[in-house]
Amino acid sequence: MTFDSQAYATQLADKVARLRELLAPFDAPEPTVFDSPLQNFRLRAEFRLWREAGERHYAMFSQEDKRTPILIEEFPIASQRINQLMPQLKAAWQASSALSHKLFQVEFLTTLAGDAMITLCYHRPLDEHWHAAASQLAADLNVSVIGRSKGKREVIGHDYVVEKLEVGGRTFSYRQPEGAFTQPNGTVNQKMLNWAYDALGDRPDDLLELYCGNGNFTLPLATRVRKVLATEISKTSVNAALSNLSENAVENVTLVRLSAEELTEALNEVRPFRRLQGVDLKSYEFGSVFVDPPRAGMDPDTCELTRRFDNILYISCNPETLAANIAQLHDTHRITRCAMFDQFPWTHHMESGVLLTRR
């Protein structure tokens, strides 16, 4: 790739036009556009290893051909830290059979704050020789190392990295666990958080958050409202979110491990949930709801639930399902703010955000 700035500008304009077209039926305002660095924007990367000429190489595969490897020496879209670590790790496994024996996959997770973790995946049990070599590797590269084999995980250092992001003039610290979802483009994520923080504004009432993950949006948005009820189904993400709330001394958030669909049932009093014991749902005065759903968007019942709120702040990784959800809400809510976040430059994917307010 040439990473030509003009080519990037053209692709970005095409994405904005696509979003504008999808939201045109709802009289959406012109989107605010948040661009991405052209290179070194991706904070995580995953590679298969491919043996050729007696050596293992980093490899990826195209969507069209899953059998022919593309051998990689550097990965310019990945963070500078990943590109620094790639040759160092390769030299280490070439020099150590304890590290290289039946190693088939490598994953990197880094942060804007400079933290890094390497996960090594094996088709064999991990023994004391591996542990000694991996411990030396972690010390030499100043990273955490995780070894994975069937039914076993060895952690050297931490099983998470720490990110620090500035939102609304305050720096928030985030624990990002191995294997859990994190926003891949840290620079654009910070822009996205600040847009959501500004769009919500200071409010005297409460916020409901669905799909809260590790608390990426929860932490800054909690400073804008009286209190927050946040939900997440992944146990790993819930534990990370609880740690992040504690680390940042955010004390006005109640987090429950429920899916968006289950919380909809609870709020509709369809059935009680043991995980809501001690949570008085009737004590909340919800004025706004924040949603950041998966690519499938909100299911019809959850979408209908959001209609109850005066303000719906919606971050989407799929503009088609965003438009479908807005179509369900358009008779009671209108789009008052709109944004496009280029989380995935050099691809057709995009993140977008809208603020819907009651008519």
N, C-alpha and C positions, 0 to 999 in steps of 0.2 A: 504494500500500500504506500502511496505517496503522501497521504495526509495533507493534500492540497487544500488551502483555506477556502478557495473559491468553490471547489467541489463540495466541501462541507456546507458552505453557505447555501448552495443550491439544494442539497439534500434537506437541510433544516427548513428552508422555505417550502419544500414539498410537504413536509410533515405538518407545518402550520396550516397549509392550504387544506390538507386532509382533515385536520381537526376542525377547521373553520366550516368545511362542508358538512361534516357530521353534526355539528351543533347549530347550523343555520336554521333548521326548522323550529328552534326554540328561542330565536332572537337573541343569541348569545352575544355579549360584547366582544370586541377584538381581544384575542388572547395576549397576555403578557408572555414574552418568550424568554426562557432561561436556557442559554446555550451551555455547551460542555467544552472542556479542553479537548483539543484534537488528539492528543496522545497522553499516555500514562494516567488515564482517568479511572481505570478499572481496578478495584481494590482486592478482588479475589480472582483466582484462576485455577482451573483443574486440567491436568494433562494425563493422558495414558502414556505409558512407556512402551517403546517399540525397539526390539533388538535388531540391529543391523550391523554387519561387519564386526560381530563380537562385542558390540557396545549397546548400551541402552540410551535412547534418545527421547526427549519430550516429543509427544505426538498429539495431533488432533485430527478429526475427521470431518469432512464436509457433510452437509445434510443429504447431498445427492449420492455420496459414495461412502458407505460406512466400513468399507474393507480396505481402502487404500489410505495409508497414513500420510499426513502432512508433517514432516519432521521439522522441529522448531528449535532454534538456538536462542532466539530472543522474541519477546512478545510486546511490541511497542504500545499496544492499547492498555497493557497492564501497568500498574504503578511502578515508579522507579525502584521501589524496594523489591518488588517481585523480580524485576529484571536484574537487579544486583544479586539476588539470592539464587536465581536459576543456575548460572555457571558454577557458583560455589557449592551448591547441593550436588550438581552433576559430578564435580571433581571429588566430592566426598564419597559418593556411592561407587565411583570408579576405583577409589583407593581402598574400599572396605567391602569385603564379601558379606560381612554381618549386616551391612545396610542394603546391599544390592540384591542379595539372594531372594528370588521370587518376588521382588518389588514390581508391582504392575501399575500403580497409579500414585500421583502426587497432587496435593491440593495446597494452595497458598491462600492465606487470608491476612491482609495488611490493613492499616488504618492511616488516615491523614496525620494522626498524632505520632506515627512512626513505629507502632507496635507490629509484630509479625508472628505468625504461627504457620508451621508446615505439618501437614498430615501425610504420612507414608502408609500405603495400603499394600498388604502382602497376601500371597497365596501359601502361607505357612505359619506355624505358631511362632510367637516372639519369645526369645529366650534371653538369658543373662548376657550373652555376647551382643545381641542386638541392643539391649538396654544400655550397656557400657558405651557402645559406639554412638547411639543416639544421644546419650547424655553429653558426650564430647562434642557432637555436632551442634547441639543446642547452645553449648557454651561458646563454641567457635563463632557461630553466626549470630549470637545474641537473639535467639528466637525460642519460642516454645515448640516442642515436637510432640506429635501424637502418632503412635503406631496403631494401625488397625489390622487385625486378622480375624478369621472367622470366630465370632463369639467373644472377642477379646479386644480391649482397648487399653493401651499404655500411654500415660500422660507424663511428659517431662516438662516441668514448668507449669503453665496454666492451660486449661482447655478453653480459653477464650482470649480475645484481644481487647484492648481498651481504646475506644475512640473518644475524641473530644471535639465538640462542635459548638460554634457560637451562634446563638439564636436570641434575637431581641436584646443584644448587649450583654448576655450572660453565657458563660461557657458551661456546657453540660457534658458529663462523663458517661459513656455508654460501654457496658460490658457486652461484647458480641461473641456468643458461644460458637464453638466448632460445630458444624453441621446444621446450625439454625439459619433462617433467612436474615440477611442484612442487605441494605441498599448497596448495589455494587459500585455506584459512582458517587464517591463521597462529596465531591465538590458540588454536584448538582443536588445531592441530598440536602446539603446545608442551605442551598438556595430554596429548595422546596419547603423545608422547615420554616424558614423565615417568611415565605409567602403565606403559609398556613397560619402562622402566628399573627401576621398582620391582618389576614382576612377574617379571622375569628374576632379579633379586637378584645378589649377589656369588657367583661360581662358580669352582671351581678348575680347570675343564676348558675345552673349546673350543666355539665357536659356529659353526654353518653358517648363512649368510644367503642366501636366494634373493630375486631381484627387488630388489636393493639401491638402484636408482636413483642419485641423486646423493650417497648416503650419509646420507640424512635420519636413519634409525635407526642406521646403522652406527657413527657417531661416538660417541654416548653408550653404546650397548650394548657397544662394544669395551672400555670402561673397567670392565666387570663380569666379564670372562672373561680366560683366559690368552691366547688368540689367536682370530682370526676368519678364516674363508674365506668371502668374499662374491662373489656372481655377479650380473651384469647384462648384458643383450644390447645395449642402446643404446650406441653409441660415444660420443655426446654426453654421456650420463649417466655413463659410465665415466670420461671425461676430467674431468668435474666432480667426481666422487667422489675421484679421485686427487688433484686440487687441494685438495679439502676435507680429506682425510687429512693431506696435507703441511702445510696452513695451520694445522691444529689439533694438529700434532705427535703424531698417533695412528700408532704404528709397529707395532702388533701385528695389522695387517689385511693379508691377501693378497687382491687383487681380480682376478678373471679374467672375461674377456668371453665368457660362455657363457650360453645359456638354461637355465632350470631343467630342461628336458627333457634337454639335452645333459649337464648335470652329473649327472643321474640315471644316464645311460648310463656316464659316467666312473666314478662310484662303484660301479656294478654291474659294472665291467670289461667292458662290452659292446664298447667300442672306445676307442682312445687319442685324445687331442686335442692338436694342436700347441700350442694356447694354454695347455695345462697343463704344458708343458715347464718343468722346474725346480721344480715344485710337488709335494712328496711327500705325497700324500693319506694315506698310511699313518701319517704322523707326527702326524696330528690325533687327539685324544681328544674326539670330539664328545659333549657331554652334552645340548645343546639345538640346536634349529633355529628360526630366525625367518623367517616368510614374510609378504609383503605383496603378494599376487598381483593381477593385473587382475580386472575384473569377472567374468570367466568362472571364476575360482577356479583351484585346482590341477587339472591333468589327473590321471587315475587313477594313472599310474605315479609321478608326483612325490608325490602324496598317499601312495602306498604307501611311498615312500622315507622320508617324515617319520616313519613308524611306528617306524623304527629308534631314534629318539631318546627319551630319558626325558622331555624337555620340548619341547613344540611351542608356540611363541608366535606367534599368528596375528592379523594385522590385516587386516580385510576391508572392501571398499567395496560388497559385495553380500551381504546376510545370507542370501539364498536359496542361493547357491553355498557360503557358509560352512557352512550347515546340511548341505548335501549332502556336503561334505568331512568334516565331523565324523561323519556317519553311517558313512563308510568306516572311520573310526578308532576308533569308539566301543567296539569290543570290547576294545581294548588300552589306550585312554587315556580319562580322564575330565576334564571341565571343572572346574578348581579356581578360576579367576577369570574374570570376565566384565565387559565395559564397553561402553557406547554413547557414541560421540563424534558430536556434532551438527555435522559439517563443513558441512552444506548446509541451514541453516535456511530455512524457507519453501518447501521441496520435500519430496518423500517419501524422498529419498535419505538414507542414513546410513552412517557408518563404525562398525564394531564390532571388539572385540578379545576373544580368549579365550586363556587359558593352559590347555593340555592336559597332564596329567602321567600317566605310566605307572601303570596299576593295580597 
